[in-house]
Amino acid sequence: MISLTIDYFAELREQAGHPSEERQTNARNAADLYAELAHQYGFRLAAADVKVAINEEFAAMDTPLTAGDRVVFLPPVSGG
């Protein structure tokens, strides 16, 4: 089990009910973590529609996680 900091933005923040959290997880990569969070918080966006940054660098969803990582899930942005 590893400890991570997770930040949420836009609709993911609303669905999680908070902007960030410290979390203990067995997730091996960002995709596993997103699936875990989607199950807990009912995220409506598919993982394929979300970008992830790990330690302030954009990453692929299959990027392995390590203890102490800061993970940010970014939903698509719309604007005009």
Secondary structure, DSSP 8 states (H G I E B T S, - for coil): -EEEEEEE-HHHHHHHTSSEEEEEE---BHHHHHHHHHHHH---S-GGG-EEEETTEEE-TT-B--TT-EEEEE------
